[in-house]
Amino acid sequence: MPNRRRYRKIQSPPAMEGYKPFGVPMRELESVVMSMEEYEALRLADYENLTHEKAAEKMNISRPTFTRLYDRARKNVAKAFVEGKAILIRGGTFISGEYWYRCNNCHETIVSLTPEENCDKCNSANIVRLDTPDNNETNNDSR
């Protein structure tokens, strides 16, 4: 019988929704989808320079699971670079300690300990929650 699936802890949302090749309109591109936890694995290992063991502890997962996430993230980035595809960062099985929002007007990313109604930067009510079941495959109410 397999172990129950653990929620992967993510420290903060990515600053952008993804990346695309320079000079090509998004409508003309195919994309590669990277999950939030794959992004976090890449951030911890390559940006923060943590060992896989330390990074796995931060994400509340086993070291082999971390290595699988990290390998998938690297393969997604390589595929996008080699094949000229966009990278979209979304979805996954994760939890966070805060509420995450992105403003659809000014594209600001908002991280808050309490629910927000408006963007902090432009005061727009046109904000989208990034850590909800719509953007995340699991319910994230276990704060």
Secondary structure by P-SEA (a helix, b strand, c coil): ccccbbbbbbccccccccccccccccccbbbbbbcaaaaaaaaacccccccaaaaaaaacccaaaaaaaaaaaaaaaaaaaaabbbbbbbbccccccbbbbbbcccbbbbbcccccccccccccccccccccccccccccccc
